């Protein structure tokens, strides 16, 4: 999980993930959104792939990247647990409208 948090720690990598939320994109399409050189972006893609946050598939000479939401969700749940943050709205037994009054 440390690789995921390390990957999420960089603003460029977080921007790549935001872009991939809307649709799968090629490395070239993603590169159009950043001022960095392509080799620098390739390193960012590598960090994201190593953390399993994205997956790349080759189509001819193009690499198409896809967001791996399950790993991102797992990382967010881990952070919420670490900081004792709960989403009570997802727990039907935690209905505040039916709490006994003291």
SVG drawing of the C-alpha trace seen along z (x, -y; Angstrom):
<svg xmlns="http://www.w3.org/2000/svg" viewBox="-36 -23 49 27">
<polyline fill="none" stroke="black" stroke-width="0.4" points="0.0,0.0 3.0,-2.3 3.5,-2.4 -0.1,-3.7 0.4,-6.5 3.7,-7.4 2.1,-7.5 -0.8,-9.7 1.7,-12.1 2.6,-13.7 0.3,-16.4 1.1,-15.3 0.1,-11.7 -3.1,-12.8 -3.9,-14.9 -3.3,-11.8 -5.7,-9.8 -8.3,-12.7 -8.0,-12.6 -8.5,-8.9 -11.6,-9.0 -13.5,-10.3 -12.2,-7.7 -9.2,-5.6 -6.5,-7.7 -3.3,-7.1 0.0,-8.2 0.1,-10.9 -3.4,-12.2 -2.4,-12.4 0.9,-14.1 -1.0,-16.9 -2.3,-18.0 1.2,-18.5 4.2,-20.7 6.6,-17.9 8.7,-16.1 7.4,-12.6 10.2,-10.7 9.2,-12.5 5.6,-11.5 6.6,-8.0 8.2,-7.8 5.0,-9.0 3.1,-6.4 5.5,-3.8 5.0,-4.8 1.2,-4.7 1.5,-1.2 3.8,0.1 1.2,-1.0 -1.4,0.8 -3.4,-2.5 -3.4,-2.3 -3.1,0.4 -1.6,0.0 -2.5,2.0 -0.7,1.8 -2.6,1.1 -0.1,1.2 2.5,-1.4 0.2,-3.2 -0.3,-2.5 -3.8,-3.1 -4.0,-3.7 -7.0,-2.7 -7.7,-3.7 -7.9,-0.9 -10.6,-2.1 -10.5,0.8 -7.0,0.1 -7.8,-3.6 -10.9,-2.8 -8.9,-0.4 -6.3,-3.2 -9.0,-5.6 -10.6,-3.1 -7.2,-2.5 -6.7,-6.2 -10.2,-6.6 -9.5,-3.7 -6.1,-5.2 -7.7,-8.4 -10.8,-6.8 -13.1,-8.3 -16.3,-6.4 -19.0,-6.8 -22.0,-6.3 -24.3,-6.8 -23.4,-3.4 -24.2,-1.6 -28.0,-1.1 -27.6,-0.3 -26.3,-3.7 -29.5,-5.6 -29.3,-8.9 -33.1,-9.4 -33.8,-6.3 -31.2,-6.8 -32.7,-6.5 -32.9,-9.7 -31.2,-9.9"/>
</svg>
